[in-house]
């Protein structure tokens, strides 16, 4: 049985709770107006991993990227909490552009062990809304030499019109260190994909195709990052910055290439038509370059296209390994009128590669448009050939 005193206390608490409920609700937390005008620290990546052998060289320098993704100007400093780590430069300033900092390791005096050596890089700006930001760093010292990730490029640029996809591009990866590199590839944009998504190398280059499904994206500029990682590698991860430009729908002023056939074995002759559609100005003279893998192909010749068949010349020559300079002028021939569609030149290559694995892909591209085709939109500027045994 509850005593009268206890019953009175219980009743009093219930009344207090009932009265307090409407006024004790927490108000939603919203940023102060001043916070919306402050800098915001953006970093990439959030974690760095280094690996090295006890008796080998220091790990490869890695890059930490910092920028202001808020308002005003971000003026910041970087510091670390260990003697074996170095950050250069130790400060920076950004109004929106990316600033790169070199992160290096001096493993002198560090012994191999099972556990990783930990460290932290701190990015500080007293004015920033999210001050400070921290990057975790791990260093693995092993008895034996480690593999090392080599990537043929640090950036890729893709472009397409609204409602279409850009042509595929390629990256090549290999182990430039010791042992076996077993890596995985990841990316941070839903419109991007890399195939195959992993690989292994003891020193041989592995080719991967980078493609984008962008037909549903609105006009604008986009960015993404591809990361290549192997926890045993001394410089993991390695990153490739990808930019994507989705332009307005245009029915003219486009230039592109294709390859026929798109696959074949050694001694196959491959023709590369250079085509235009809806040129915005008359064409009396043009120049451009075609680039290919000279280990896969041998340059044969350049022929006139159907739009330049009456011209005085439309020809080319290999100025360096894998680069053909192509040019044409009408002389007494007919002008290529505005709004034309057809080919201005056709390049022939011969497959000579014999050491490539079956289904190895090779990229052919055009660039450096000059004279009356300057400013034409590549759609696409690349074509992919697949080597068959």
C-alpha positions as CSV (number, residue, x, y, z in Angstrom):
1,X,0.0,0.0,0.0
2,X,1.3,3.5,-1.0
3,X,1.4,5.9,1.9
4,X,-0.4,9.3,1.6
5,X,3.0,11.1,1.7
6,X,4.4,9.0,-1.2
7,X,1.1,9.3,-3.2
8,X,1.2,13.1,-2.8
9,X,4.8,13.2,-4.0
10,X,4.0,11.0,-7.0
11,X,1.1,13.2,-7.9
12,X,3.2,16.3,-7.6
13,X,5.9,14.9,-10.0
14,X,3.2,13.9,-12.5
15,X,1.8,17.5,-12.5
16,X,5.3,19.0,-12.8
17,X,6.0,16.7,-15.8
18,X,2.7,17.5,-17.4
19,X,3.3,21.3,-17.0
20,X,6.9,21.0,-18.2
21,X,6.4,18.9,-21.3
22,X,5.2,21.7,-23.7
23,X,8.0,24.1,-22.6
24,X,10.8,21.6,-22.2
25,X,11.0,20.5,-25.8
26,X,14.4,21.1,-27.4
27,X,14.3,23.6,-30.2
28,X,15.9,22.4,-33.5
29,X,19.6,23.4,-33.8
30,X,20.2,25.6,-36.8
31,X,23.4,27.3,-37.8
32,X,23.9,30.9,-36.7
33,X,23.6,33.4,-39.6
34,X,27.3,34.2,-39.1
35,X,28.2,30.5,-39.5
36,X,26.8,30.5,-43.1
37,X,29.4,33.1,-44.1
38,X,32.5,31.3,-42.6
39,X,35.1,29.2,-44.4
40,X,34.7,25.4,-44.4
41,X,37.7,23.1,-44.4
42,X,37.6,20.4,-47.2
43,X,40.2,17.7,-47.2
44,X,41.0,14.7,-49.4
45,X,41.9,12.0,-48.4
46,X,40.9,11.6,-44.7
47,X,43.5,8.9,-44.2
48,X,47.0,8.2,-45.6
49,X,48.8,4.9,-45.5
50,X,52.5,4.5,-46.0
51,X,54.6,1.3,-46.2
52,X,58.3,0.6,-46.4
53,X,60.9,-2.0,-45.8
54,X,63.2,-1.6,-42.8
55,X,66.3,-1.5,-45.0
56,X,64.7,0.0,-48.1
57,X,64.0,3.5,-49.3
58,X,61.5,5.9,-47.7
59,X,57.9,5.6,-49.0
60,X,56.9,7.7,-52.0
61,X,55.6,11.2,-51.2
62,X,51.8,11.4,-51.1
63,X,49.5,14.4,-51.7
64,X,46.9,15.9,-49.3
65,X,44.5,18.3,-50.9
66,X,42.8,21.1,-49.0
67,X,40.3,23.7,-50.1
68,X,37.7,26.1,-48.8
69,X,34.2,24.7,-49.5
70,X,32.5,27.6,-47.6
71,X,32.6,31.4,-47.8
72,X,35.3,34.0,-47.7
73,X,38.9,32.9,-47.6
74,X,40.3,29.9,-45.8
75,X,43.7,30.6,-44.3
76,X,45.0,27.6,-42.5
77,X,48.0,25.8,-41.0
78,X,49.0,22.1,-41.0
79,X,50.8,20.4,-38.1
80,X,51.7,16.8,-37.2
81,X,52.4,15.0,-34.0
82,X,55.5,12.8,-34.9
83,X,59.1,13.3,-35.9
84,X,59.0,10.9,-38.9
85,X,56.3,12.8,-40.8
86,X,56.7,16.0,-42.8
87,X,54.1,18.3,-44.4
88,X,55.1,20.9,-47.1
89,X,54.0,23.6,-47.3
90,X,52.9,23.9,-43.7
91,X,50.2,26.5,-44.4
92,X,47.9,27.5,-47.2
93,X,45.0,29.8,-48.4
94,X,42.0,29.0,-50.5
95,X,39.0,30.9,-51.8
96,X,37.7,27.7,-53.4
97,X,40.6,26.3,-55.3
98,X,42.4,23.1,-54.3
99,X,45.8,23.5,-52.6
100,X,48.1,20.5,-52.6
101,X,50.5,19.6,-49.8
102,X,53.3,17.0,-50.0
103,X,53.3,14.4,-47.2
104,X,56.6,12.6,-46.8
105,X,58.0,10.0,-44.4
106,X,61.6,9.7,-43.0
107,X,61.7,6.2,-41.5
108,X,65.3,6.5,-40.3
109,X,65.6,4.9,-36.9
110,X,62.2,3.1,-37.1
111,X,62.3,-0.7,-36.8
112,X,59.9,-3.2,-38.4
113,X,57.0,-4.4,-36.2
114,X,53.6,-5.9,-36.4
115,X,51.8,-2.7,-35.3
116,X,51.6,0.3,-37.6
117,X,53.2,3.6,-36.5
118,X,50.3,6.1,-36.1
119,X,50.3,9.9,-36.6
120,X,47.8,12.7,-37.1
121,X,47.9,15.7,-39.4
122,X,45.8,18.6,-38.1
123,X,44.4,21.3,-40.3
124,X,43.6,24.5,-38.3
125,X,41.7,27.7,-39.2
126,X,40.2,29.6,-36.3
127,X,37.6,31.2,-38.6
128,X,36.4,27.9,-40.1
129,X,33.0,26.5,-39.2
130,X,34.5,23.0,-38.8
131,X,37.9,23.8,-37.3
132,X,40.0,21.7,-36.8
133,X,40.1,18.8,-39.3
134,X,42.3,15.8,-38.8
135,X,43.9,13.3,-41.2
136,X,45.0,9.9,-39.8
137,X,48.4,8.6,-41.0
138,X,49.6,5.0,-40.8
139,X,53.1,3.8,-41.4
140,X,53.9,0.1,-41.8
141,X,57.5,-0.9,-41.5
142,X,58.2,-4.5,-42.7
143,X,61.3,-6.6,-43.0
144,X,60.9,-7.1,-46.8
145,X,60.5,-4.5,-49.5
146,X,56.9,-3.5,-50.4
147,X,55.1,-3.2,-53.7
148,X,54.5,0.3,-55.1
149,X,51.5,1.6,-57.1
150,X,52.4,3.2,-60.4
151,X,49.5,4.9,-62.3
152,X,50.1,6.5,-65.8
153,X,48.1,9.6,-65.1
154,X,47.0,11.8,-62.2
155,X,43.9,13.2,-63.9
156,X,41.3,12.5,-66.6
157,X,39.0,15.0,-68.4
158,X,35.7,13.7,-69.7
159,X,33.2,15.7,-71.7
160,X,29.8,15.1,-73.3
161,X,26.6,16.9,-74.4
162,X,23.4,16.7,-72.4
163,X,21.7,13.4,-73.0
164,X,24.8,11.5,-74.1
165,X,27.8,9.7,-72.6
166,X,31.5,10.6,-73.1
167,X,33.8,8.1,-74.8
168,X,35.7,5.7,-72.6
169,X,39.2,6.4,-71.5
170,X,42.0,4.3,-70.1
171,X,44.3,4.2,-67.1
172,X,47.3,1.9,-66.7
173,X,48.5,0.5,-63.4
174,X,51.6,-1.5,-62.4
175,X,53.8,-2.5,-59.6
176,X,57.0,-0.3,-59.6
177,X,58.2,-1.8,-56.3
178,X,59.0,-5.3,-55.1
179,X,56.9,-8.5,-54.8
180,X,53.3,-8.6,-56.0
181,X,50.9,-5.7,-56.1
182,X,47.3,-6.7,-55.5
183,X,45.1,-3.7,-55.7
184,X,41.5,-2.6,-55.7
185,X,40.0,0.4,-57.5
186,X,37.2,2.5,-56.0
187,X,35.4,5.7,-57.1
188,X,33.1,8.2,-55.4
189,X,30.6,9.2,-58.1
190,X,27.6,7.1,-59.2
191,X,28.0,8.1,-62.9
192,X,31.6,6.8,-63.0
193,X,32.8,3.2,-63.4
194,X,36.2,1.4,-63.9
195,X,36.6,-2.1,-65.4
196,X,38.0,-4.4,-64.2
197,X,37.8,-3.0,-60.6
198,X,40.9,-4.7,-59.4
199,X,44.1,-6.3,-60.6
200,X,47.6,-7.6,-59.7
201,X,51.0,-6.9,-61.1
202,X,54.6,-8.0,-60.5
203,X,55.7,-5.3,-62.8
204,X,53.5,-5.6,-66.0
205,X,51.1,-2.8,-66.8
206,X,47.4,-3.5,-66.4
207,X,44.9,-1.5,-68.5
208,X,41.6,-0.5,-67.1
209,X,38.7,1.2,-68.9
210,X,37.1,4.3,-67.3
211,X,33.6,5.1,-68.5
212,X,30.8,7.4,-67.5
213,X,27.0,7.1,-67.7
214,X,26.1,10.7,-67.9
215,X,23.0,10.8,-70.2
216,X,20.7,11.7,-67.2
217,X,22.9,14.5,-65.8
218,X,22.0,18.2,-66.4
219,X,24.4,20.6,-68.0
220,X,27.3,21.5,-65.6
221,X,30.7,20.6,-64.4
222,X,31.3,17.5,-62.2
223,X,34.3,16.0,-60.3
224,X,35.1,12.6,-58.9
225,X,38.1,10.7,-57.6
226,X,39.4,7.2,-58.5
227,X,41.5,5.6,-55.8
228,X,43.9,2.7,-56.3
229,X,44.8,0.9,-53.1
230,X,46.8,-2.0,-51.8
231,X,47.4,-2.1,-48.0
232,X,50.8,-3.6,-48.6
233,X,51.9,-0.9,-51.0
234,X,54.3,1.8,-49.8
235,X,52.3,4.6,-51.4
236,X,48.7,3.5,-51.0
237,X,46.3,4.9,-52.1
238,X,47.1,6.6,-55.4
239,X,44.4,9.0,-56.7
240,X,43.2,10.1,-60.1
241,X,41.1,13.2,-60.3
242,X,38.3,13.0,-62.9
243,X,36.6,16.1,-64.2
244,X,33.4,15.9,-66.3
245,X,32.0,18.7,-68.4
246,X,28.3,18.3,-69.6
247,X,27.7,20.9,-72.3
248,X,24.5,22.1,-73.8
249,X,22.9,20.2,-76.6
250,X,24.5,21.3,-79.9
251,X,23.6,20.0,-83.3
252,X,26.8,21.4,-84.9
253,X,30.5,22.0,-84.6
254,X,31.4,18.5,-83.5
255,X,34.5,16.4,-84.4
256,X,35.0,12.8,-83.5
257,X,36.8,9.5,-84.4
258,X,36.0,5.8,-84.5
259,X,38.1,2.8,-85.4
260,X,37.2,0.0,-87.9
261,X,37.6,-2.7,-86.9
262,X,37.4,-2.1,-83.2
263,X,39.3,-5.3,-82.4
264,X,41.8,-7.6,-84.1
265,X,45.1,-9.4,-83.9
266,X,48.6,-8.7,-85.1
267,X,48.9,-7.4,-88.7
268,X,45.2,-6.1,-88.7
269,X,44.8,-2.8,-90.6
270,X,42.7,-0.4,-88.6
271,X,41.1,2.7,-90.2
272,X,40.4,5.8,-88.1
273,X,38.0,8.2,-89.8
274,X,38.1,11.8,-88.5
275,X,34.6,13.0,-88.9
276,X,32.8,16.4,-88.4
277,X,29.2,17.4,-88.1
278,X,27.6,20.8,-88.6
279,X,30.8,22.9,-88.7
280,X,30.1,26.4,-87.5
281,X,32.4,28.0,-90.2
282,X,33.6,27.1,-93.7
283,X,36.7,24.9,-93.7
284,X,39.5,25.8,-96.1
285,X,42.4,24.5,-94.0
286,X,42.7,22.4,-90.9
287,X,45.3,20.8,-88.6
288,X,45.2,18.3,-85.7
289,X,47.1,15.5,-84.1
290,X,46.2,11.8,-83.7
291,X,47.8,10.0,-80.7
292,X,48.2,6.2,-80.3
293,X,50.2,3.6,-78.5
294,X,53.3,3.0,-80.7
295,X,53.9,-0.4,-79.0
296,X,50.5,-1.5,-80.3
297,X,50.3,0.2,-83.7
298,X,52.5,1.2,-86.6
299,X,51.5,4.3,-88.6
300,X,50.7,3.6,-92.2
301,X,49.2,6.6,-94.0
302,X,46.6,9.4,-94.0
303,X,44.0,9.6,-96.8
304,X,41.6,12.4,-97.8
305,X,38.0,12.2,-96.4
306,X,34.8,12.4,-98.5
307,X,34.6,16.2,-97.6
308,X,38.2,16.8,-98.8
309,X,38.4,14.5,-101.8
310,X,38.9,17.4,-104.2
311,X,41.4,19.2,-102.0
312,X,45.1,19.8,-103.0
313,X,46.2,17.9,-99.9
314,X,45.0,16.2,-96.7
315,X,47.9,14.2,-95.4
316,X,50.0,13.5,-92.3
317,X,53.3,12.3,-90.9
318,X,54.5,10.8,-87.6
319,X,56.3,13.6,-85.8
320,X,57.3,11.4,-82.8
321,X,56.5,7.9,-81.6
322,X,52.7,7.5,-81.5
323,X,51.9,11.1,-82.6
324,X,50.7,11.9,-86.2
325,X,50.4,15.5,-87.3
326,X,47.5,15.8,-89.8
327,X,46.8,18.8,-92.0
328,X,44.9,19.7,-95.1
329,X,44.2,22.7,-97.4
330,X,41.8,23.1,-100.2
331,X,44.0,24.7,-102.9
332,X,41.9,24.5,-106.0
333,X,39.4,22.2,-104.3
334,X,36.0,22.9,-102.9
335,X,35.3,24.6,-99.6
336,X,33.8,22.5,-96.8
337,X,30.6,24.5,-96.4
338,X,29.1,25.3,-93.0
339,X,26.8,22.6,-91.5
340,X,28.6,19.8,-93.4
341,X,28.7,16.2,-92.2
342,X,31.4,13.7,-93.2
343,X,35.1,12.9,-93.0
344,X,38.0,15.3,-93.4
345,X,40.7,12.6,-93.2
346,X,41.1,8.9,-92.6
347,X,44.2,7.5,-90.8
348,X,45.3,3.9,-91.2
349,X,47.3,2.0,-88.5
350,X,48.6,-1.5,-88.5
351,X,48.5,-3.7,-85.3
352,X,52.1,-4.8,-84.5
353,X,51.8,-5.6,-80.8
354,X,52.6,-9.2,-80.0
355,X,53.3,-9.2,-76.2
356,X,49.9,-8.0,-75.1
357,X,47.4,-10.2,-73.3
358,X,44.2,-11.2,-75.0
359,X,41.5,-8.4,-74.7
360,X,44.0,-5.7,-74.0
361,X,42.5,-2.3,-74.8
362,X,44.4,0.5,-76.5
363,X,43.2,4.1,-76.7
364,X,43.4,6.3,-79.9
365,X,42.7,10.0,-79.6
366,X,42.7,13.3,-81.4
367,X,43.7,16.7,-80.1
368,X,45.2,20.2,-80.9
369,X,42.6,21.3,-83.4
370,X,43.8,24.3,-85.4
371,X,42.9,26.6,-88.3
372,X,39.3,26.3,-89.4
373,X,38.4,23.5,-87.1
374,X,39.7,25.2,-83.9
375,X,37.0,25.3,-81.3
376,X,35.2,22.2,-82.6
377,X,33.7,20.0,-79.9
378,X,35.1,16.5,-79.5
379,X,32.2,14.0,-79.4
380,X,34.1,11.8,-78.6
381,X,37.8,12.5,-79.1
382,X,38.8,8.9,-78.3
383,X,38.3,5.4,-79.7
384,X,39.1,2.1,-78.1
385,X,40.8,-0.8,-79.9
386,X,40.8,-4.3,-78.3
387,X,43.8,-6.6,-79.1
388,X,42.9,-10.2,-79.8
389,X,45.3,-13.1,-79.8
